[in-house]
């Protein structure tokens, strides 16, 4: 089955690395410490086992990406680096180019493995026969397997990370993390409405009226001298008559003010959980010297 990009195999793969994503790590030579590339992707098999790092070797060959078997790599999470064991510029030049989205099938892997087998064989002192030479050059398939029988155990030095001398065992522990979340518990809506009622009011008013009195003077019946009498018509006495009328109207006044505010009350909530912690168990055989630093 063709290999898969780790993000296609597990969309939440970053959680496995506790947020320390291997993608983007710089790649250095194990021996000389020279930086020559960057990790662009990780290829895994159908069980999710790491098989290759996709390395952009732009420091050596502009724009080229090649595969580095996981057995030839060492991850330093603290330094955010990947160290490649034995990868040379000449190897990178001979390795088939990997392009994003391509299918890394058996034939492609054999071409990749052929280059790394070549380097391993050239480092050995034993003479090579023609079949071995053809196999390490990637021009023939070794007789010990074929595409139907091949397993990664045939190239254990390329894929087995247990052979690394610097194995790291992480001890984990659980901690109680107290945090707070703000959530809505309710809502108070404050508004106003109009109520009506009938109110009665009394207003005292005054009205003027004319009173005509007829009286008999004390000297009634006395004769009046001829010169004192003046008979004429049109004599009028005028009086202005007034009355009060009620003037009733409505006016609005501020009765009271309503102020709305919130106050925060604090309380402490306690919780209890069982947490776990890993401790190191050391099982020795013989009398090895162990230094715990």
C-alpha positions as CSV (number, residue, x, y, z in Angstrom):
1,X,0.0,0.0,0.0
2,X,1.4,3.4,-0.9
3,X,2.6,5.6,2.0
4,X,0.5,8.4,3.4
5,X,1.3,11.9,4.6
6,X,0.9,12.0,8.3
7,X,-1.7,14.7,8.1
8,X,-3.8,12.5,5.8
9,X,-3.4,9.6,8.2
10,X,-4.3,11.6,11.3
11,X,-5.6,15.2,11.0
12,X,-4.8,15.8,14.7
13,X,-1.3,14.3,14.7
14,X,0.2,17.4,16.4
15,X,-1.3,16.3,19.7
16,X,0.9,13.2,19.5
17,X,4.0,15.5,19.7
18,X,2.5,17.7,22.4
19,X,2.5,20.7,20.2
20,X,6.1,20.2,19.1
21,X,5.5,19.5,15.4
22,X,8.4,17.8,13.6
23,X,7.3,19.6,10.4
24,X,9.4,22.7,10.0
25,X,12.4,21.4,12.0
26,X,15.8,22.1,10.6
27,X,17.9,19.2,9.4
28,X,21.6,18.9,10.2
29,X,24.3,16.4,9.5
30,X,25.0,14.1,12.4
31,X,28.7,14.3,12.0
32,X,29.6,17.7,10.7
33,X,26.6,19.6,12.2
34,X,26.0,21.3,8.8
35,X,22.5,22.5,8.2
36,X,21.3,21.4,4.8
37,X,17.5,21.2,4.8
38,X,14.1,21.4,6.5
39,X,11.5,18.8,7.3
40,X,8.5,19.4,5.1
41,X,6.4,16.3,5.8
42,X,6.4,12.8,7.3
43,X,5.3,9.7,5.5
44,X,3.7,6.8,7.4
45,X,2.5,3.3,6.5
46,X,-1.0,2.1,6.8
47,X,-0.5,1.3,10.5
48,X,0.8,4.8,11.2
49,X,4.4,3.8,11.6
50,X,6.9,6.5,10.7
51,X,8.9,5.5,7.5
52,X,10.4,8.7,6.0
53,X,11.0,12.3,6.6
54,X,10.4,14.5,3.5
55,X,13.5,16.8,3.5
56,X,13.8,20.0,1.5
57,X,17.5,20.0,0.7
58,X,17.4,23.6,-0.6
59,X,20.7,24.4,1.1
60,X,22.3,21.8,-1.3
61,X,20.0,21.5,-4.3
62,X,17.5,24.3,-4.8
63,X,13.9,23.2,-4.8
64,X,14.5,19.5,-4.4
65,X,12.8,17.3,-1.8
66,X,14.1,13.8,-0.9
67,X,13.1,11.1,1.5
68,X,15.2,10.3,4.7
69,X,14.4,6.9,6.3
70,X,13.5,7.3,10.0
71,X,16.3,4.9,11.0
72,X,18.8,7.4,9.6
73,X,17.4,10.3,11.6
74,X,17.6,11.5,15.2
75,X,15.1,14.0,16.6
76,X,16.3,16.6,19.1
77,X,13.1,18.2,20.4
78,X,14.8,20.6,22.7
79,X,16.9,22.1,19.8
80,X,14.0,21.7,17.4
81,X,16.3,19.8,15.0
82,X,16.5,16.6,13.1
83,X,20.0,15.1,12.7
84,X,20.5,12.9,9.6
85,X,23.0,10.1,9.9
86,X,25.3,9.8,6.9
87,X,23.2,11.7,4.3
88,X,25.6,13.4,1.9
89,X,25.1,15.9,-0.8
90,X,26.0,13.2,-3.3
91,X,23.3,11.0,-2.0
92,X,20.8,13.8,-2.1
93,X,21.7,14.3,-5.8
94,X,21.1,10.7,-6.6
95,X,17.9,10.3,-4.6
96,X,14.7,10.4,-6.7
97,X,12.9,13.7,-6.2
98,X,9.7,13.7,-4.1
99,X,6.9,16.0,-5.1
100,X,3.9,16.9,-2.9
101,X,0.9,14.7,-3.6
102,X,2.8,12.0,-5.5
103,X,2.3,8.3,-4.8
104,X,5.2,6.8,-2.8
105,X,4.7,3.2,-3.8
106,X,6.9,0.1,-3.7
107,X,8.8,1.0,-6.9
108,X,9.6,4.5,-5.7
109,X,10.7,3.3,-2.3
110,X,13.0,0.7,-4.0
111,X,14.7,3.6,-5.8
112,X,15.1,5.4,-2.6
113,X,16.4,2.4,-0.7
114,X,18.8,1.6,-3.5
115,X,20.7,4.8,-2.9
116,X,21.0,4.3,0.9
117,X,22.0,0.6,0.3
118,X,24.7,1.8,-2.0
119,X,26.2,4.0,0.7
120,X,26.0,1.3,3.3
121,X,27.6,-1.2,0.9
122,X,30.4,1.2,0.0
123,X,31.2,1.6,3.6
124,X,31.7,-2.1,4.1
125,X,35.0,-3.8,3.4
126,X,33.5,-7.1,2.0
127,X,33.8,-7.5,-1.8
128,X,30.6,-7.2,-3.8
129,X,29.2,-9.7,-6.3
130,X,27.3,-8.6,-9.4
131,X,23.9,-9.2,-7.8
132,X,24.7,-7.2,-4.8
133,X,26.1,-4.4,-6.9
134,X,23.0,-4.4,-9.1
135,X,20.8,-4.3,-6.0
136,X,22.6,-1.5,-4.3
137,X,22.5,0.6,-7.5
138,X,18.8,0.2,-7.7
139,X,18.9,-1.7,-11.0
140,X,17.7,-5.0,-9.7
141,X,15.6,-6.4,-6.9
142,X,17.5,-8.6,-4.4
143,X,16.4,-12.2,-4.6
144,X,15.4,-12.4,-0.9
145,X,12.1,-10.6,-1.5
146,X,9.8,-9.1,-4.1
147,X,7.0,-6.6,-4.0
148,X,4.7,-9.2,-2.5
149,X,7.0,-10.4,0.2
150,X,8.9,-7.3,1.1
151,X,8.7,-6.0,4.7
152,X,10.6,-3.1,6.3
153,X,12.4,-5.7,8.4
154,X,14.5,-6.4,5.2
155,X,16.1,-3.0,5.7
156,X,16.0,-2.7,9.4
157,X,18.9,-0.3,9.5
158,X,16.8,2.2,7.5
159,X,13.7,2.0,9.6
160,X,14.5,0.7,13.0
161,X,14.8,3.6,15.5
162,X,15.5,1.2,18.4
163,X,19.1,0.9,17.3
164,X,19.8,4.5,18.2
165,X,22.2,4.8,21.2
166,X,20.5,7.9,22.5
167,X,17.0,6.5,23.3
168,X,14.8,8.9,25.3
169,X,12.1,7.7,27.6
170,X,9.6,10.3,28.7
171,X,8.0,10.1,32.1
172,X,4.6,11.7,32.2
173,X,2.5,13.0,35.1
174,X,-1.0,14.4,35.3
175,X,-1.7,17.7,36.9
176,X,-4.9,19.4,37.9
177,X,-5.3,22.5,35.9
178,X,-7.8,25.0,37.3
179,X,-9.3,27.3,34.9
180,X,-12.5,29.3,34.6
181,X,-15.1,29.6,31.8
182,X,-17.5,32.5,31.6
183,X,-21.0,31.3,30.8
184,X,-24.4,33.0,30.7
185,X,-26.7,32.0,33.5
186,X,-29.6,34.3,32.8
187,X,-30.7,37.7,31.6
188,X,-32.5,40.6,33.2
189,X,-34.5,42.9,30.9
190,X,-35.5,46.2,32.5
191,X,-37.9,48.5,30.7
192,X,-40.9,50.7,31.4
193,X,-44.6,50.8,30.4
194,X,-47.4,53.3,30.7
195,X,-50.3,52.9,33.1
196,X,-53.4,55.1,33.0
197,X,-55.8,56.1,35.7
198,X,-58.6,58.7,36.1
199,X,-57.8,61.5,38.6
200,X,-60.3,64.1,39.8
201,X,-59.3,67.6,40.8
202,X,-61.5,70.4,42.3
203,X,-60.9,74.0,41.4
204,X,-62.9,76.8,43.2
205,X,-63.9,79.5,40.7
206,X,-65.6,82.9,41.2
207,X,-68.4,84.4,39.2
208,X,-69.6,88.0,39.4
209,X,-73.3,88.9,39.2
210,X,-75.1,92.2,39.3
211,X,-77.5,92.9,42.1
212,X,-80.0,95.8,41.7
213,X,-81.5,97.2,44.8
214,X,-84.3,99.5,45.0
215,X,-84.5,101.5,48.2
216,X,-86.7,104.4,49.5
217,X,-84.5,107.4,50.6
218,X,-85.3,109.1,53.9
219,X,-86.5,112.2,52.2
220,X,-88.9,110.5,49.9
221,X,-91.9,112.6,49.2
222,X,-90.0,115.9,49.6
223,X,-90.7,118.4,46.9
224,X,-87.8,119.3,44.7
225,X,-87.1,122.8,43.7
226,X,-87.8,123.5,40.0
227,X,-84.1,124.1,39.2
228,X,-83.0,120.8,40.7
229,X,-85.0,118.6,38.4
230,X,-83.3,117.5,35.1
231,X,-85.4,115.1,33.2
232,X,-83.5,113.5,30.3
233,X,-83.2,110.1,28.7
234,X,-80.1,107.9,28.0
235,X,-78.5,107.9,31.4
236,X,-76.7,104.5,31.7
237,X,-74.6,103.0,34.4
238,X,-72.2,100.3,33.1
239,X,-70.6,97.6,35.2
240,X,-68.1,94.9,33.9
241,X,-69.0,91.5,35.1
242,X,-66.3,88.8,35.4
243,X,-66.2,85.1,36.2
244,X,-63.4,82.5,36.5
245,X,-63.2,79.5,34.3
246,X,-61.2,76.4,35.2
247,X,-57.9,75.9,33.3
248,X,-57.0,72.1,33.6
249,X,-54.1,70.6,31.6
250,X,-51.4,68.0,32.1
251,X,-47.7,68.4,32.6
252,X,-45.0,65.7,32.9
253,X,-42.5,65.7,35.8
254,X,-39.6,63.4,36.7
255,X,-40.9,61.2,39.5
256,X,-37.7,59.1,40.1
257,X,-34.6,57.7,38.4
258,X,-33.7,54.0,38.0
259,X,-30.0,53.1,37.9
260,X,-29.1,49.6,36.7
261,X,-25.7,48.1,37.5
262,X,-24.0,44.7,38.2
263,X,-22.0,43.6,41.2
264,X,-19.6,40.6,41.2
265,X,-19.8,38.2,44.1
266,X,-16.8,35.8,44.5
267,X,-16.8,32.3,45.9
268,X,-14.3,29.5,45.9
269,X,-15.2,26.1,44.3
270,X,-13.1,23.1,45.3
271,X,-12.7,20.0,43.1
272,X,-10.9,16.7,43.7
273,X,-9.5,14.3,41.1
274,X,-7.1,11.4,41.1
275,X,-4.0,12.1,39.1
276,X,-1.3,9.7,37.8
277,X,2.5,10.0,37.6
278,X,5.0,7.7,35.8
279,X,8.1,6.6,37.7
280,X,11.1,5.0,36.2
281,X,11.7,1.3,36.8
282,X,15.2,0.0,36.2
283,X,15.7,-3.7,35.7
284,X,19.4,-4.6,35.5
285,X,21.1,-7.8,34.4
286,X,24.5,-8.3,35.9
287,X,26.4,-5.5,37.5
288,X,26.2,-2.5,35.1
289,X,27.3,0.9,36.3
290,X,24.3,3.3,36.3
291,X,24.6,7.0,36.9
292,X,21.4,8.9,37.6
293,X,21.9,12.5,36.7
